Amino acid sequence: MHFWLPNSYFGPPTAVAALLGGLLTKVGVYSIMRTYTLIFTHNQDFTLNIILFLAGLTMFVGVIGAVSKFDFKKILAIHIISQVGYMIMGLGIFTPLAIAGAIYIIAHNMIVKTALFLYCGATEKVTGTTDLKKMSGLLKTHPYLAWLFFISAISLAGIPPLSGFFAKFALVLGGLDAGNYFIVFVSLVVGLLTLFSMVKIFMYVFLGPPSLTPEQAKERKVGKLLLPGIPLVIISFLMGIFAEPIFVFLEATAYQMLDPTIYINSVLKE
């Protein structure tokens, strides 16, 4: 629960926030997963319960913070906290399926969160603000921006057939198989609240009467700003379509992580 983190992503330019929000936090999660599976292999019943508790608390606190905000960029920044909770949840369950789901959600979040920040920046370029209450009607004036954001948003929320659904589905299945029913319940509630916050953004920003005059809409075209995010949306869709072969590879990765001797022998091999 890094309460300083949302402001650190809200302050920089949106392009910088897209890079940091998509990549930087995942480095810490990777370090936790690699260090824990390699070094902290003793007394796991105790430590895994702590990890699951922190994961659930991080998910819930993060999404409640996002639901309470009415600023486009702040909502996306706070959601980073919530999504990190999902990643740590996979480690806390500590089964091959759950860890594969955690790795999948790391890759998914890197792609989708970057796209969302990029589209947030395009929206700010059009309206001059990130305050949801000062924007409306962009679906009529900038439909491509609206639908690209919508696809990215429902992917983050976990709607099939996009990548977010299969990432969370693997975590839920892993949790049920391991008997961790409470963390599964928390993750499902957080998923619904994530969807709510994304729908809130779409309703305020893109629905309703246009906040721009026809002349302003013509002047504030953002076609070039949409291009970097389009490949990310396509990748999210393809990750959902080809989820099965991806998970075969990720489960093999998870089995290797759960057997630290493989890594140790690779490093110490003469």
C-alpha positions, 0 to 999 in steps of 0.5 A, spaced: 500 500 500 504 505 497 499 511 498 505 516 495 504 512 489 498 515 485 501 523 486 507 521 483 504 518 477 499 524 477 504 529 477 509 528 471 506 529 463 502 523 461 507 520 456 512 519 462 506 517 467 504 511 461 512 509 461 512 509 469 505 506 470 506 501 465 513 498 467 516 501 473 511 498 479 512 491 475 520 491 476 518 491 484 513 485 483 518 481 479 523 482 485 518 480 490 516 474 486 524 472 484 526 473 491 521 469 495 521 463 490 528 463 491 530 465 498 524 465 502 522 457 502 522 456 509 515 456 514 511 458 508 504 457 511 506 463 515 509 468 510 504 466 505 498 468 509 501 475 510 502 476 503 495 474 501 493 479 507 497 484 504 495 483 497 487 483 499 488 489 502 492 492 497 487 490 492 481 493 496 484 499 498 487 501 491 480 500 488 476 504 493 481 510 492 480 509 484 472 509 485 472 515 490 476 520 485 473 524 479 479 525 475 481 521 469 489 521 471 488 520 478 483 514 477 488 510 473 494 512 477 490 509 483 488 503 480 496 501 479 496 499 487 490 495 486 493 491 480 499 490 484 495 487 489 492 482 484 500 480 482 502 479 489 495 475 490 498 470 485 504 469 489 501 468 495 496 462 493 503 459 491 501 454 486 503 453 478 496 456 476 496 462 480 503 464 479 502 463 471 496 468 472 500 473 476 505 473 470 500 473 465 497 479 469 504 483 469 504 482 462 497 484 461 497 490 465 504 493 462 500 493 456 493 495 458 495 501 463 500 504 458 494 504 453 490 507 458 495 513 460 496 514 453 488 515 451 488 519 458 493 524 455 489 524 448 483 526 452 487 531 456 489 534 449 482 535 447 479 538 453 485 541 457 483 538 463 483 531 467 477 533 471 471 528 469 466 533 471 468 538 466 468 533 460 463 530 456 461 528 449 467 526 446 464 520 443 461 524 438 467 529 437 472 523 437 469 516 436 476 513 435 479 515 442 472 513 445 472 506 443 480 505 443 479 507 451 473 503 452 476 497 449 482 498 454 478 499 460 474 493 459 480 489 458 483 492 465 476 490 468 477 483 466 471 482 461 472 477 456 475 475 450 481 480 452 487 479 456 484 481 463 479 476 463 484 470 462 489 473 467 484 474 473 480 467 471 487 464 472 488 467 479 481 465 481 481 458 479 488 457 482 485 460 489 479 456 489 483 450 487 488 452 493 482 453 498 483 460 499 476 462 498 476 469 501 482 472 497 478 470 491 471 473 493 475 480 494 478 479 487 471 478 484 469 484 488 475 488 486 474 486 479 466 489 479 469 496 482 474 496 477 469 495 472 465 501 475 470 506 475 472 505 468 464 505 466 464 512 470 470 515 466 466 513 460 460 516 462 463 522 464 468 523 459 465 520 452 457 520 453 452 526 454 452 533 450 459 535 447 463 540 451 466 542 445 463 546 440 464 544 432 469 548 431 473 546 437 472 539 435 475 540 428 481 544 431 483 539 436 484 532 432 488 527 436 489 522 430 497 521 431 496 521 439 492 515 438 497 511 434 502 509 439 496 505 443 493 502 437 498 496 437 497 495 445 490 494 444 491 489 439 496 485 443 491 485 449 486 482 444 491 477 441 493 475 448 486 473 450 485 470 443 491 466 444 491 465 452 491 457 452 498 457 448 501 463 453 498 459 459 502 453 457 508 457 457 507 461 463 505 454 467 512 452 465 515 458 467 511 457 474 514 450 475 521 453 474 520 458 479 517 454 484 523 449 484 529 454 486 534 449 484 534 450 477 535 457 477 541 456 482 544 450 478 544 455 472 547 461 476 553 456 479 554 452 473 561 452 471 
